[in-house]
Amino acid sequence: MSVMELRDGCVERCPGCAHRNSSADESESQKREWLRKKLSPWTEKLGPMRAFQGEARWGYRERTCLRAEWNGKAWEFGFRIRSRRGEAEFIAIPDCPVHSARIRKIIHEFASKLPGPDVLSLVFLVISGELATLVLKSLRFPDLSFINRLDFFSLGLIGLKGLWINLNPSAGERVFSSRGWRRVWGEESGRLST
């Protein structure tokens, strides 16, 4: 496998993209082999694999589920990984080149404007299509006056149509709780990205 230079915004230790150092052909070949192994009884029935080519491999992702971590001044969004010694390490990915420009703008807006853990016990930021959800590790909804800090006009211009809060007192491996949903801004429903 050839090693390609990381794109701007790509964090080397990020576990989000297994193929980011691969060429498009290498990535497609690895995916095809994985599918062949997993779907061996049906391989002959599979059609040609569709894959992003060239520059289309970047800036396409319209949905994401990111961990939230307070750095003492602002929220950061990314992944938590375990080291060989079992310690947790947080890796922020605010400018991931696979996320669409729209997703990156939403991440930056929330990172810079959401209040700290004294107000929000934020664990995850989930963005899917036109909807965003803040997952809080709490049994109670916070004072929602912080909503006024967010620039919903700008967020609306880039296609965000709703913001929800989900209370999940046991958030961790499981993101959402089936209870504790509240729409705090925008439409009752929007288009979910598939």
Helices and strands as residue ranges (DSSP letters): H 24-38, G 40-45, G 54-57, E 63-70, E 75-82, E 88-92, H 101-113, E 122-128, E 131-136, G 144-149, H 152-157, E 162-167, E 181-186
